[in-house]
Amino acid sequence: MRLLTGSARLAGVIGWPVSHSRSPRIHGTWLERHGIDGAYVPLPVAPENFAAVVRALAQAGFAGANVTIPHKEAAFAVCDRVDETAHRAGAVNTLVFTPQGIEGRNTDGYGFVANLRAHGVNPAAGPALILGAGGAARAIAAALQAEGAAVTLCNRTQDRAEALAAALPSAKVLPWGRRAEALGDYALVVNTTSLGMMHNPPLEMSLERAASGLAVADIVYAPLETALLAEAAQRGLKPVEGLGMLLHQAVPGFTAWFGVTPRVDEELYRIVAA
Ligand SMILES: NC(=O)c1ccc[n+]([C@@H]2O[C@H](COP(=O)([O-])OP(=O)(O)OC[C@H]3O[C@@H](n4cnc5c(N)ncnc54)[C@H](OP(=O)(O)O)[C@@H]3O)[C@@H](O)[C@H]2O)c1
């Protein structure tokens, strides 16, 4: 058993609710693997208490925290400094407490791109079609653009896709009803909506018009294989599952808080998927 000392490093995940979060398992596996004197804990915090809790954690000696739904925009506001990734995403999912103040980063886009690469997919291979226009879509669109990919946004509520496109350097918008017929124009399609997630309806999207070699990424990770990914596999396209994104987005936070760059591998995938 690994016992903490009085100088243990501390971090956690702030959410509301937070009991569904897999982050304690990811970071706990890495802490164990590297024999680090540290802990990573779930922190259920209601929205009205968020800013006060973040400041208190910094004052209590925490090294930092991840931030999940519904706090990512509030986290942006509480930071003293945010980096380029957080600016582009308009949201923060990783807080690092430093002697100079609270630093905010957004590692969702990094995690998405790292997971594409881990699946052998070049993020800049061609134009990308992003389904959805919420927080995750924004981080992913910005990260793909930073890699050099042309991005098209397609969302049920078109106004939100247009607003997001206007906030990005150059992004196109496709009407939601045309998502399947336009597929042939893209090298990558990404589902960033909550459709396909457990207890939600499936994403209705035929892949019949896909060009051969289309990469089909779904950032939903419960279930691990969504109907979209199953169809992609069946058609011989390149499915990219969402759990890998979650694992990769955790790497920069762990490195900043605990001073070791951890590995994303099959064993971690199995532990977190269980
Ligand atoms: N793998 C990972 O590491 C990772 C990271 C972040 C998020 N996620 C997952 O990504 C998903 C989205 O997260 P988010 O933070 O971006 O959420 P969000 O900001 O609430 O956005 C939700 C998106 O889903 C769309 N949507 C919801 N219900 C729909 C329906 N019935 N038909 C069509 N579109 C619908 C919304 O469209 P409207 O604008 O029309 O409402 C919006 O574009 C969640 O499932 C989340 O768990 C995964």
The ligand as an SDF file (V2000), in Angstrom:
LIG
                    3D

 48 52  0  0  0  0  0  0  0  0999 V2000
  -13.5620   11.9980  -25.0180 N   0  0  0  0  0  0  0  0  0  0  0  0
  -13.3500   13.0810  -24.3030 C   0  0  0  0  0  0  0  0  0  0  0  0
  -12.2670   13.2910  -23.7360 O   0  0  0  0  0  0  0  0  0  0  0  0
  -14.4260   14.1380  -24.2110 C   0  0  0  0  0  0  0  0  0  0  0  0
  -14.0940   15.4560  -23.8370 C   0  0  0  0  0  0  0  0  0  0  0  0
  -15.1070   16.4210  -23.7800 C   0  0  0  0  0  0  0  0  0  0  0  0
  -16.4300   16.0530  -24.0870 C   0  0  0  0  0  0  0  0  0  0  0  0
  -16.7090   14.7600  -24.4280 N   0  0  0  0  0  0  0  0  0  0  0  0
  -18.1010   14.3780  -24.7850 C   0  0  0  0  0  0  0  0  0  0  0  0
  -18.5100   15.1850  -25.8780 O   0  0  0  0  0  0  0  0  0  0  0  0
  -19.8940   15.4520  -25.8310 C   0  0  0  0  0  0  0  0  0  0  0  0
  -20.1640   16.9460  -25.9780 C   0  0  0  0  0  0  0  0  0  0  0  0
  -19.5630   17.6530  -24.9100 O   0  0  0  0  0  0  0  0  0  0  0  0
  -19.6340   19.2630  -24.8510 P   0  0  0  0  0  0  0  0  0  0  0  0
  -18.9570   19.6600  -23.6030 O   0  0  0  0  0  0  0  0  0  0  0  0
  -19.2060   19.8600  -26.1440 O   0  0  0  0  0  0  0  0  0  0  0  0
  -21.2360   19.4870  -24.6740 O   0  0  0  0  0  0  0  0  0  0  0  0
  -22.1050   20.7860  -25.0400 P   0  0  0  0  0  0  0  0  0  0  0  0
  -21.2840   22.0120  -24.9900 O   0  0  0  0  0  0  0  0  0  0  0  0
  -23.3260   20.6750  -24.1780 O   0  0  0  0  0  0  0  0  0  0  0  0
  -22.5570   20.5390  -26.5870 O   0  0  0  0  0  0  0  0  0  0  0  0
  -23.4540   19.5210  -26.9130 C   0  0  0  0  0  0  0  0  0  0  0  0
  -23.5730   19.3930  -28.4370 C   0  0  0  0  0  0  0  0  0  0  0  0
  -24.4160   18.2570  -28.7180 O   0  0  0  0  0  0  0  0  0  0  0  0
  -25.4750   18.6780  -29.6000 C   0  0  0  0  0  0  0  0  0  0  0  0
  -26.6870   17.9060  -29.3150 N   0  0  0  0  0  0  0  0  0  0  0  0
  -27.1960   17.5610  -28.1020 C   0  0  0  0  0  0  0  0  0  0  0  0
  -28.3320   16.8610  -28.2660 N   0  0  0  0  0  0  0  0  0  0  0  0
  -28.5600   16.7600  -29.6070 C   0  0  0  0  0  0  0  0  0  0  0  0
  -29.5770   16.1470  -30.4110 C   0  0  0  0  0  0  0  0  0  0  0  0
  -30.6100   15.4870  -29.8620 N   0  0  0  0  0  0  0  0  0  0  0  0
  -29.4530   16.2440  -31.7600 N   0  0  0  0  0  0  0  0  0  0  0  0
  -28.4110   16.8970  -32.3410 C   0  0  0  0  0  0  0  0  0  0  0  0
  -27.4280   17.4860  -31.6260 N   0  0  0  0  0  0  0  0  0  0  0  0
  -27.4990   17.4320  -30.2810 C   0  0  0  0  0  0  0  0  0  0  0  0
  -25.6840   20.1420  -29.2690 C   0  0  0  0  0  0  0  0  0  0  0  0
  -26.3610   20.7590  -30.3660 O   0  0  0  0  0  0  0  0  0  0  0  0
  -27.2740   22.0790  -30.1490 P   0  0  0  0  0  0  0  0  0  0  0  0
  -26.3160   23.2410  -30.1640 O   0  0  0  0  0  0  0  0  0  0  0  0
  -28.2110   22.0560  -31.2870 O   0  0  0  0  0  0  0  0  0  0  0  0
  -27.9600   21.9250  -28.8100 O   0  0  0  0  0  0  0  0  0  0  0  0
  -24.2200   20.6040  -29.1150 C   0  0  0  0  0  0  0  0  0  0  0  0
  -23.6260   20.8220  -30.3650 O   0  0  0  0  0  0  0  0  0  0  0  0
  -20.3840   14.8400  -24.5150 C   0  0  0  0  0  0  0  0  0  0  0  0
  -20.9290   13.5800  -24.8090 O   0  0  0  0  0  0  0  0  0  0  0  0
  -19.1150   14.6870  -23.7000 C   0  0  0  0  0  0  0  0  0  0  0  0
  -19.1830   13.6170  -22.7750 O   0  0  0  0  0  0  0  0  0  0  0  0
  -15.7350   13.8020  -24.5100 C   0  0  0  0  0  0  0  0  0  0  0  0
  1  2  1  0
  2  3  2  0
  2  4  1  0
  4  5  1  0
  4 48  2  0
  5  6  2  0
  6  7  1  0
  7  8  2  0
  8  9  1  0
  8 48  1  0
  9 10  1  0
  9 46  1  0
 10 11  1  0
 11 12  1  0
 11 44  1  0
 12 13  1  0
 13 14  1  0
 14 15  2  0
 14 16  1  0
 14 17  1  0
 17 18  1  0
 18 19  2  0
 18 20  1  0
 18 21  1  0
 21 22  1  0
 22 23  1  0
 23 24  1  0
 23 42  1  0
 24 25  1  0
 25 26  1  0
 25 36  1  0
 26 27  1  0
 26 35  1  0
 27 28  2  0
 28 29  1  0
 29 30  1  0
 29 35  2  0
 30 31  1  0
 30 32  2  0
 32 33  1  0
 33 34  2  0
 34 35  1  0
 36 37  1  0
 36 42  1  0
 37 38  1  0
 38 39  2  0
 38 40  1  0
 38 41  1  0
 42 43  1  0
 44 45  1  0
 44 46  1  0
 46 47  1  0
M  CHG  2   8   1  16  -1
M  END
$$$$
